[in-house]
């Protein structure tokens, strides 16, 4: 299970009012069931400009391979 949690630092927005909002600004938590064929030791997550990019590399055993037919 991969769980991502976060919260927004509201102190940066003191005195401002949103013009439009699609969702409430509150702490969030999302969980995803991930495959057992991933290399869990190499999973990385990087935040940039409010977007978190998660890299889920396949385990070597799960990668496709060529088998020579003789």
PyMOL Python script that loads the backbone (N, CA, C, O; Angstrom):
from pymol import cmd

cmd.read_pdbstr("""\
ATOM      1  N   UNK A   1       0.855  -1.168   0.000  1.00  0.00           N
ATOM      2  CA  UNK A   1       0.000   0.000   0.000  1.00  0.00           C
ATOM      3  C   UNK A   1       0.907   1.238   0.000  1.00  0.00           C
ATOM      4  O   UNK A   1       1.828   1.348   0.809  1.00  0.00           O
ATOM      5  N   UNK A   2       0.631   2.153  -0.910  1.00  0.00           N
ATOM      6  CA  UNK A   2       1.357   3.429  -0.975  1.00  0.00           C
ATOM      7  C   UNK A   2       0.416   4.508  -0.456  1.00  0.00           C
ATOM      8  O   UNK A   2      -0.687   4.665  -0.978  1.00  0.00           O
ATOM      9  N   UNK A   3       0.831   5.250   0.558  1.00  0.00           N
ATOM     10  CA  UNK A   3       0.016   6.308   1.135  1.00  0.00           C
ATOM     11  C   UNK A   3       0.746   7.640   0.990  1.00  0.00           C
ATOM     12  O   UNK A   3       1.925   7.754   1.327  1.00  0.00           O
ATOM     13  N   UNK A   4       0.033   8.644   0.483  1.00  0.00           N
ATOM     14  CA  UNK A   4       0.577   9.987   0.329  1.00  0.00           C
ATOM     15  C   UNK A   4      -0.239  10.917   1.216  1.00  0.00           C
ATOM     16  O   UNK A   4      -1.464  10.977   1.108  1.00  0.00           O
ATOM     17  N   UNK A   5       0.448  11.637   2.089  1.00  0.00           N
ATOM     18  CA  UNK A   5      -0.211  12.580   2.997  1.00  0.00           C
ATOM     19  C   UNK A   5       0.413  13.957   2.832  1.00  0.00           C
ATOM     20  O   UNK A   5       1.594  14.075   2.508  1.00  0.00           O
ATOM     21  N   UNK A   6      -0.377  14.988   3.053  1.00  0.00           N
ATOM     22  CA  UNK A   6       0.164  16.340   2.984  1.00  0.00           C
ATOM     23  C   UNK A   6      -0.792  17.359   3.582  1.00  0.00           C
ATOM     24  O   UNK A   6      -1.959  17.068   3.843  1.00  0.00           O
ATOM     25  N   UNK A   7      -0.276  18.545   3.788  1.00  0.00           N
ATOM     26  CA  UNK A   7      -1.105  19.659   4.253  1.00  0.00           C
ATOM     27  C   UNK A   7      -0.527  20.948   3.690  1.00  0.00           C
ATOM     28  O   UNK A   7       0.663  21.030   3.387  1.00  0.00           O
ATOM     29  N   UNK A   8      -1.365  21.930   3.559  1.00  0.00           N
ATOM     30  CA  UNK A   8      -0.970  23.207   2.975  1.00  0.00           C
ATOM     31  C   UNK A   8      -0.643  24.188   4.092  1.00  0.00           C
ATOM     32  O   UNK A   8      -1.360  24.263   5.090  1.00  0.00           O
ATOM     33  N   UNK A   9       0.434  24.935   3.924  1.00  0.00           N
ATOM     34  CA  UNK A   9       0.820  25.969   4.874  1.00  0.00           C
ATOM     35  C   UNK A   9      -0.030  27.210   4.581  1.00  0.00           C
ATOM     36  O   UNK A   9       0.281  27.982   3.675  1.00  0.00           O
ATOM     37  N   UNK A  10      -1.090  27.391   5.345  1.00  0.00           N
ATOM     38  CA  UNK A  10      -2.026  28.486   5.092  1.00  0.00           C
ATOM     39  C   UNK A  10      -1.474  29.850   5.491  1.00  0.00           C
ATOM     40  O   UNK A  10      -2.052  30.871   5.118  1.00  0.00           O
ATOM     41  N   UNK A  11      -0.364  29.897   6.245  1.00  0.00           N
ATOM     42  CA  UNK A  11       0.168  31.193   6.675  1.00  0.00           C
ATOM     43  C   UNK A  11       0.631  32.030   5.473  1.00  0.00           C
ATOM     44  O   UNK A  11       0.707  33.255   5.571  1.00  0.00           O
ATOM     45  N   UNK A  12       0.935  31.393   4.361  1.00  0.00           N
ATOM     46  CA  UNK A  12       1.356  32.121   3.156  1.00  0.00           C
ATOM     47  C   UNK A  12       0.204  32.898   2.521  1.00  0.00           C
ATOM     48  O   UNK A  12       0.428  33.797   1.711  1.00  0.00           O
ATOM     49  N   UNK A  13      -1.019  32.549   2.890  1.00  0.00           N
ATOM     50  CA  UNK A  13      -2.192  33.121   2.232  1.00  0.00           C
ATOM     51  C   UNK A  13      -3.053  33.974   3.160  1.00  0.00           C
ATOM     52  O   UNK A  13      -4.228  34.204   2.873  1.00  0.00           O
ATOM     53  N   UNK A  14      -2.481  34.446   4.269  1.00  0.00           N
ATOM     54  CA  UNK A  14      -3.241  35.284   5.213  1.00  0.00           C
ATOM     55  C   UNK A  14      -3.787  36.521   4.503  1.00  0.00           C
ATOM     56  O   UNK A  14      -3.058  37.209   3.788  1.00  0.00           O
ATOM     57  N   UNK A  15      -5.067  36.795   4.706  1.00  0.00           N
ATOM     58  CA  UNK A  15      -5.687  37.985   4.144  1.00  0.00           C
ATOM     59  C   UNK A  15      -6.186  37.825   2.717  1.00  0.00           C
ATOM     60  O   UNK A  15      -6.781  38.754   2.171  1.00  0.00           O
ATOM     61  N   UNK A  16      -5.959  36.674   2.100  1.00  0.00           N
ATOM     62  CA  UNK A  16      -6.407  36.444   0.734  1.00  0.00           C
ATOM     63  C   UNK A  16      -7.680  35.614   0.718  1.00  0.00           C
ATOM     64  O   UNK A  16      -7.888  34.773   1.592  1.00  0.00           O
ATOM     65  N   UNK A  17      -8.521  35.845  -0.260  1.00  0.00           N
ATOM     66  CA  UNK A  17      -9.751  35.072  -0.432  1.00  0.00           C
ATOM     67  C   UNK A  17      -9.710  34.408  -1.806  1.00  0.00           C
ATOM     68  O   UNK A  17      -9.355  35.061  -2.788  1.00  0.00           O
ATOM     69  N   UNK A  18     -10.064  33.122  -1.899  1.00  0.00           N
ATOM     70  CA  UNK A  18     -10.038  32.467  -3.209  1.00  0.00           C
ATOM     71  C   UNK A  18     -11.165  32.979  -4.104  1.00  0.00           C
ATOM     72  O   UNK A  18     -12.268  33.255  -3.634  1.00  0.00           O
ATOM     73  N   UNK A  19     -10.876  33.099  -5.378  1.00  0.00           N
ATOM     74  CA  UNK A  19     -11.886  33.476  -6.365  1.00  0.00           C
ATOM     75  C   UNK A  19     -12.705  32.244  -6.719  1.00  0.00           C
ATOM     76  O   UNK A  19     -13.921  32.327  -6.892  1.00  0.00           O
ATOM     77  N   UNK A  20     -12.043  31.112  -6.826  1.00  0.00           N
ATOM     78  CA  UNK A  20     -12.702  29.856  -7.184  1.00  0.00           C
ATOM     79  C   UNK A  20     -11.949  28.716  -6.513  1.00  0.00           C
ATOM     80  O   UNK A  20     -10.720  28.743  -6.448  1.00  0.00           O
ATOM     81  N   UNK A  21     -12.656  27.730  -6.021  1.00  0.00           N
ATOM     82  CA  UNK A  21     -12.008  26.592  -5.379  1.00  0.00           C
ATOM     83  C   UNK A  21     -12.777  25.319  -5.713  1.00  0.00           C
ATOM     84  O   UNK A  21     -13.996  25.272  -5.546  1.00  0.00           O
ATOM     85  N   UNK A  22     -12.076  24.284  -6.185  1.00  0.00           N
ATOM     86  CA  UNK A  22     -12.715  23.018  -6.517  1.00  0.00           C
ATOM     87  C   UNK A  22     -12.778  22.079  -5.316  1.00  0.00           C
ATOM     88  O   UNK A  22     -13.548  21.119  -5.323  1.00  0.00           O
ATOM     89  N   UNK A  23     -11.993  22.342  -4.304  1.00  0.00           N
ATOM     90  CA  UNK A  23     -11.957  21.454  -3.149  1.00  0.00           C
ATOM     91  C   UNK A  23     -11.574  22.256  -1.911  1.00  0.00           C
ATOM     92  O   UNK A  23     -11.027  23.354  -2.012  1.00  0.00           O
ATOM     93  N   UNK A  24     -11.870  21.692  -0.740  1.00  0.00           N
ATOM     94  CA  UNK A  24     -11.510  22.337   0.516  1.00  0.00           C
ATOM     95  C   UNK A  24     -10.003  22.248   0.732  1.00  0.00           C
ATOM     96  O   UNK A  24      -9.365  21.270   0.344  1.00  0.00           O
ATOM     97  N   UNK A  25      -9.454  23.269   1.348  1.00  0.00           N
ATOM     98  CA  UNK A  25      -8.030  23.272   1.669  1.00  0.00           C
ATOM     99  C   UNK A  25      -7.894  22.707   3.071  1.00  0.00           C
ATOM    100  O   UNK A  25      -8.141  23.391   4.065  1.00  0.00           O
ATOM    101  N   UNK A  26      -7.504  21.471   3.126  1.00  0.00           N
ATOM    102  CA  UNK A  26      -7.339  20.786   4.398  1.00  0.00           C
ATOM    103  C   UNK A  26      -6.301  19.691   4.210  1.00  0.00           C
ATOM    104  O   UNK A  26      -5.934  19.368   3.081  1.00  0.00           O
ATOM    105  N   UNK A  27      -5.829  19.121   5.306  1.00  0.00           N
ATOM    106  CA  UNK A  27      -4.875  18.011   5.149  1.00  0.00           C
ATOM    107  C   UNK A  27      -5.499  16.908   4.292  1.00  0.00           C
ATOM    108  O   UNK A  27      -6.702  16.659   4.371  1.00  0.00           O
ATOM    109  N   UNK A  28      -4.682  16.256   3.480  1.00  0.00           N
ATOM    110  CA  UNK A  28      -5.198  15.203   2.613  1.00  0.00           C
ATOM    111  C   UNK A  28      -4.388  13.928   2.779  1.00  0.00           C
ATOM    112  O   UNK A  28      -3.241  13.941   3.226  1.00  0.00           O
ATOM    113  N   UNK A  29      -5.021  12.838   2.405  1.00  0.00           N
ATOM    114  CA  UNK A  29      -4.389  11.524   2.491  1.00  0.00           C
ATOM    115  C   UNK A  29      -4.986  10.651   1.403  1.00  0.00           C
ATOM    116  O   UNK A  29      -6.206  10.527   1.297  1.00  0.00           O
ATOM    117  N   UNK A  30      -4.135  10.053   0.602  1.00  0.00           N
ATOM    118  CA  UNK A  30      -4.575   9.150  -0.453  1.00  0.00           C
ATOM    119  C   UNK A  30      -3.771   7.858  -0.343  1.00  0.00           C
ATOM    120  O   UNK A  30      -2.564   7.887  -0.105  1.00  0.00           O
ATOM    121  N   UNK A  31      -4.446   6.735  -0.517  1.00  0.00           N
ATOM    122  CA  UNK A  31      -3.780   5.431  -0.471  1.00  0.00           C
ATOM    123  C   UNK A  31      -4.041   4.687  -1.772  1.00  0.00           C
ATOM    124  O   UNK A  31      -5.140   4.730  -2.325  1.00  0.00           O
ATOM    125  N   UNK A  32      -3.005   4.003  -2.247  1.00  0.00           N
ATOM    126  CA  UNK A  32      -3.080   3.244  -3.489  1.00  0.00           C
ATOM    127  C   UNK A  32      -2.516   1.858  -3.249  1.00  0.00           C
ATOM    128  O   UNK A  32      -1.484   1.703  -2.596  1.00  0.00           O
ATOM    129  N   UNK A  33      -3.186   0.862  -3.773  1.00  0.00           N
ATOM    130  CA  UNK A  33      -2.657  -0.498  -3.707  1.00  0.00           C
ATOM    131  C   UNK A  33      -1.684  -0.640  -4.879  1.00  0.00           C
ATOM    132  O   UNK A  33      -2.052  -0.399  -6.028  1.00  0.00           O
ATOM    133  N   UNK A  34      -0.453  -1.029  -4.586  1.00  0.00           N
ATOM    134  CA  UNK A  34       0.553  -1.146  -5.646  1.00  0.00           C
ATOM    135  C   UNK A  34       0.940  -2.609  -5.830  1.00  0.00           C
ATOM    136  O   UNK A  34       0.766  -3.431  -4.931  1.00  0.00           O
ATOM    137  N   UNK A  35       1.460  -2.913  -6.995  1.00  0.00           N
ATOM    138  CA  UNK A  35       1.830  -4.272  -7.361  1.00  0.00           C
ATOM    139  C   UNK A  35       3.009  -4.766  -6.527  1.00  0.00           C
ATOM    140  O   UNK A  35       3.878  -3.991  -6.128  1.00  0.00           O
ATOM    141  N   UNK A  36       3.018  -6.053  -6.278  1.00  0.00           N
ATOM    142  CA  UNK A  36       4.150  -6.662  -5.571  1.00  0.00           C
ATOM    143  C   UNK A  36       5.337  -6.827  -6.514  1.00  0.00           C
ATOM    144  O   UNK A  36       6.417  -7.226  -6.078  1.00  0.00           O
ATOM    145  N   UNK A  37       5.153  -6.522  -7.814  1.00  0.00           N
ATOM    146  CA  UNK A  37       6.236  -6.657  -8.788  1.00  0.00           C
ATOM    147  C   UNK A  37       7.055  -5.367  -8.916  1.00  0.00           C
ATOM    148  O   UNK A  37       7.793  -5.195  -9.886  1.00  0.00           O
ATOM    149  N   UNK A  38       6.927  -4.475  -7.951  1.00  0.00           N
ATOM    150  CA  UNK A  38       7.711  -3.238  -7.946  1.00  0.00           C
ATOM    151  C   UNK A  38       8.918  -3.400  -7.038  1.00  0.00           C
ATOM    152  O   UNK A  38       8.894  -4.163  -6.072  1.00  0.00           O
ATOM    153  N   UNK A  39       9.968  -2.671  -7.367  1.00  0.00           N
ATOM    154  CA  UNK A  39      11.166  -2.655  -6.521  1.00  0.00           C
ATOM    155  C   UNK A  39      10.937  -1.607  -5.432  1.00  0.00           C
ATOM    156  O   UNK A  39      11.220  -0.426  -5.633  1.00  0.00           O
ATOM    157  N   UNK A  40      10.431  -2.035  -4.298  1.00  0.00           N
ATOM    158  CA  UNK A  40      10.022  -1.110  -3.237  1.00  0.00           C
ATOM    159  C   UNK A  40      11.180  -0.295  -2.679  1.00  0.00           C
ATOM    160  O   UNK A  40      10.956   0.793  -2.148  1.00  0.00           O
ATOM    161  N   UNK A  41      12.398  -0.784  -2.783  1.00  0.00           N
ATOM    162  CA  UNK A  41      13.558  -0.040  -2.281  1.00  0.00           C
ATOM    163  C   UNK A  41      13.943   1.123  -3.185  1.00  0.00           C
ATOM    164  O   UNK A  41      14.701   2.000  -2.769  1.00  0.00           O
ATOM    165  N   UNK A  42      13.431   1.148  -4.424  1.00  0.00           N
ATOM    166  CA  UNK A  42      13.792   2.203  -5.366  1.00  0.00           C
ATOM    167  C   UNK A  42      12.649   3.185  -5.634  1.00  0.00           C
ATOM    168  O   UNK A  42      12.773   4.034  -6.517  1.00  0.00           O
ATOM    169  N   UNK A  43      11.546   3.091  -4.900  1.00  0.00           N
ATOM    170  CA  UNK A  43      10.443   4.029  -5.073  1.00  0.00           C
ATOM    171  C   UNK A  43      10.886   5.409  -4.591  1.00  0.00           C
ATOM    172  O   UNK A  43      11.457   5.542  -3.509  1.00  0.00           O
ATOM    173  N   UNK A  44      10.614   6.442  -5.410  1.00  0.00           N
ATOM    174  CA  UNK A  44      10.967   7.808  -5.024  1.00  0.00           C
ATOM    175  C   UNK A  44       9.762   8.721  -5.236  1.00  0.00           C
ATOM    176  O   UNK A  44       8.874   8.418  -6.032  1.00  0.00           O
ATOM    177  N   UNK A  45       9.744   9.832  -4.520  1.00  0.00           N
ATOM    178  CA  UNK A  45       8.698  10.851  -4.672  1.00  0.00           C
ATOM    179  C   UNK A  45       9.364  12.215  -4.597  1.00  0.00           C
ATOM    180  O   UNK A  45      10.186  12.476  -3.718  1.00  0.00           O
ATOM    181  N   UNK A  46       8.989  13.095  -5.554  1.00  0.00           N
ATOM    182  CA  UNK A  46       9.584  14.432  -5.598  1.00  0.00           C
ATOM    183  C   UNK A  46       8.478  15.470  -5.773  1.00  0.00           C
ATOM    184  O   UNK A  46       7.706  15.393  -6.728  1.00  0.00           O
ATOM    185  N   UNK A  47       8.394  16.449  -4.851  1.00  0.00           N
ATOM    186  CA  UNK A  47       7.413  17.526  -5.026  1.00  0.00           C
ATOM    187  C   UNK A  47       8.001  18.667  -5.854  1.00  0.00           C
ATOM    188  O   UNK A  47       9.175  19.007  -5.709  1.00  0.00           O
ATOM    189  N   UNK A  48       7.180  19.253  -6.720  1.00  0.00           N
ATOM    190  CA  UNK A  48       7.602  20.422  -7.494  1.00  0.00           C
ATOM    191  C   UNK A  48       6.354  21.201  -7.907  1.00  0.00           C
ATOM    192  O   UNK A  48       5.458  20.661  -8.555  1.00  0.00           O
ATOM    193  N   UNK A  49       6.310  22.458  -7.530  1.00  0.00           N
ATOM    194  CA  UNK A  49       5.206  23.350  -7.890  1.00  0.00           C
ATOM    195  C   UNK A  49       3.841  22.782  -7.503  1.00  0.00           C
ATOM    196  O   UNK A  49       2.874  22.918  -8.252  1.00  0.00           O
ATOM    197  N   UNK A  50       3.765  22.151  -6.346  1.00  0.00           N
ATOM    198  CA  UNK A  50       2.490  21.634  -5.853  1.00  0.00           C
ATOM    199  C   UNK A  50       2.092  20.283  -6.414  1.00  0.00           C
ATOM    200  O   UNK A  50       0.992  19.802  -6.140  1.00  0.00           O
ATOM    201  N   UNK A  51       2.966  19.661  -7.195  1.00  0.00           N
ATOM    202  CA  UNK A  51       2.674  18.355  -7.778  1.00  0.00           C
ATOM    203  C   UNK A  51       3.720  17.369  -7.280  1.00  0.00           C
ATOM    204  O   UNK A  51       4.918  17.650  -7.317  1.00  0.00           O
ATOM    205  N   UNK A  52       3.262  16.212  -6.813  1.00  0.00           N
ATOM    206  CA  UNK A  52       4.178  15.168  -6.360  1.00  0.00           C
ATOM    207  C   UNK A  52       4.283  14.122  -7.468  1.00  0.00           C
ATOM    208  O   UNK A  52       3.280  13.555  -7.902  1.00  0.00           O
ATOM    209  N   UNK A  53       5.514  13.877  -7.917  1.00  0.00           N
ATOM    210  CA  UNK A  53       5.760  12.847  -8.929  1.00  0.00           C
ATOM    211  C   UNK A  53       6.333  11.629  -8.215  1.00  0.00           C
ATOM    212  O   UNK A  53       7.359  11.719  -7.540  1.00  0.00           O
ATOM    213  N   UNK A  54       5.662  10.492  -8.371  1.00  0.00           N
ATOM    214  CA  UNK A  54       6.090   9.250  -7.727  1.00  0.00           C
ATOM    215  C   UNK A  54       6.605   8.305  -8.804  1.00  0.00           C
ATOM    216  O   UNK A  54       5.908   8.033  -9.781  1.00  0.00           O
ATOM    217  N   UNK A  55       7.830   7.804  -8.625  1.00  0.00           N
ATOM    218  CA  UNK A  55       8.435   6.860  -9.555  1.00  0.00           C
ATOM    219  C   UNK A  55       8.345   5.470  -8.940  1.00  0.00           C
ATOM    220  O   UNK A  55       8.853   5.235  -7.844  1.00  0.00           O
ATOM    221  N   UNK A  56       7.695   4.549  -9.652  1.00  0.00           N
ATOM    222  CA  UNK A  56       7.493   3.186  -9.167  1.00  0.00           C
ATOM    223  C   UNK A  56       8.189   2.204 -10.123  1.00  0.00           C
ATOM    224  O   UNK A  56       7.544   1.658 -11.018  1.00  0.00           O
ATOM    225  N   UNK A  57       9.493   1.978  -9.943  1.00  0.00           N
ATOM    226  CA  UNK A  57      10.216   1.107 -10.873  1.00  0.00           C
ATOM    227  C   UNK A  57       9.854  -0.375 -10.687  1.00  0.00           C
ATOM    228  O   UNK A  57       9.645  -0.850  -9.570  1.00  0.00           O
ATOM    229  N   UNK A  58       9.788  -1.077 -11.810  1.00  0.00           N
ATOM    230  CA  UNK A  58       9.524  -2.515 -11.764  1.00  0.00           C
ATOM    231  C   UNK A  58      10.732  -3.248 -11.199  1.00  0.00           C
ATOM    232  O   UNK A  58      11.873  -2.819 -11.374  1.00  0.00           O
ATOM    233  N   UNK A  59      10.469  -4.351 -10.525  1.00  0.00           N
ATOM    234  CA  UNK A  59      11.546  -5.225 -10.060  1.00  0.00           C
ATOM    235  C   UNK A  59      12.147  -5.912 -11.276  1.00  0.00           C
ATOM    236  O   UNK A  59      11.453  -6.134 -12.268  1.00  0.00           O
ATOM    237  N   UNK A  60      13.416  -6.249 -11.211  1.00  0.00           N
ATOM    238  CA  UNK A  60      14.093  -6.892 -12.340  1.00  0.00           C
ATOM    239  C   UNK A  60      13.368  -8.164 -12.766  1.00  0.00           C
ATOM    240  O   UNK A  60      13.261  -8.442 -13.960  1.00  0.00           O
ATOM    241  N   UNK A  61      12.878  -8.925 -11.820  1.00  0.00           N
ATOM    242  CA  UNK A  61      12.195 -10.184 -12.145  1.00  0.00           C
ATOM    243  C   UNK A  61      10.896  -9.944 -12.919  1.00  0.00           C
ATOM    244  O   UNK A  61      10.433 -10.837 -13.628  1.00  0.00           O
ATOM    245  N   UNK A  62      10.307  -8.763 -12.795  1.00  0.00           N
ATOM    246  CA  UNK A  62       9.038  -8.467 -13.458  1.00  0.00           C
ATOM    247  C   UNK A  62       9.223  -7.863 -14.848  1.00  0.00           C
ATOM    248  O   UNK A  62       8.257  -7.751 -15.603  1.00  0.00           O
ATOM    249  N   UNK A  63      10.444  -7.476 -15.194  1.00  0.00           N
ATOM    250  CA  UNK A  63      10.693  -6.844 -16.490  1.00  0.00           C
ATOM    251  C   UNK A  63      10.680  -7.897 -17.600  1.00  0.00           C
ATOM    252  O   UNK A  63      11.086  -9.038 -17.383  1.00  0.00           O
ATOM    253  N   UNK A  64      10.215  -7.508 -18.785  1.00  0.00           N
ATOM    254  CA  UNK A  64      10.224  -8.458 -19.898  1.00  0.00           C
ATOM    255  C   UNK A  64      11.653  -8.825 -20.287  1.00  0.00           C
ATOM    256  O   UNK A  64      12.573  -8.022 -20.135  1.00  0.00           O
ATOM    257  N   UNK A  65      11.825 -10.026 -20.779  1.00  0.00           N
ATOM    258  CA  UNK A  65      13.155 -10.458 -21.206  1.00  0.00           C
ATOM    259  C   UNK A  65      13.028 -11.317 -22.467  1.00  0.00           C
ATOM    260  O   UNK A  65      11.977 -11.895 -22.745  1.00  0.00           O
ATOM    261  N   UNK A  66      14.104 -11.380 -23.203  1.00  0.00           N
ATOM    262  CA  UNK A  66      14.123 -12.193 -24.436  1.00  0.00           C
ATOM    263  C   UNK A  66      14.568 -13.614 -24.102  1.00  0.00           C
ATOM    264  O   UNK A  66      15.491 -13.844 -23.320  1.00  0.00           O
ATOM    265  N   UNK A  67      13.883 -14.533 -24.717  1.00  0.00           N
ATOM    266  CA  UNK A  67      14.261 -15.944 -24.581  1.00  0.00           C
ATOM    267  C   UNK A  67      14.523 -16.478 -25.986  1.00  0.00           C
ATOM    268  O   UNK A  67      13.642 -16.457 -26.845  1.00  0.00           O
ATOM    269  N   UNK A  68      15.721 -16.946 -26.204  1.00  0.00           N
ATOM    270  CA  UNK A  68      16.065 -17.458 -27.524  1.00  0.00           C
ATOM    271  C   UNK A  68      15.466 -18.839 -27.706  1.00  0.00           C
ATOM    272  O   UNK A  68      15.595 -19.714 -26.849  1.00  0.00           O
ATOM    273  N   UNK A  69      14.807 -19.014 -28.844  1.00  0.00           N
ATOM    274  CA  UNK A  69      14.217 -20.297 -29.161  1.00  0.00           C
ATOM    275  C   UNK A  69      15.175 -21.027 -30.103  1.00  0.00           C
ATOM    276  O   UNK A  69      15.570 -20.502 -31.144  1.00  0.00           O
ATOM    277  N   UNK A  70      15.533 -22.238 -29.714  1.00  0.00           N
ATOM    278  CA  UNK A  70      16.489 -22.975 -30.549  1.00  0.00           C
ATOM    279  C   UNK A  70      15.818 -24.160 -31.232  1.00  0.00           C
ATOM    280  O   UNK A  70      16.469 -24.894 -31.975  1.00  0.00           O
TER     281      UNK A  70
END
""", "prot")
cmd.dss("prot")
cmd.show_as("cartoon", "prot")
cmd.util.cbc("prot")
cmd.orient("prot")
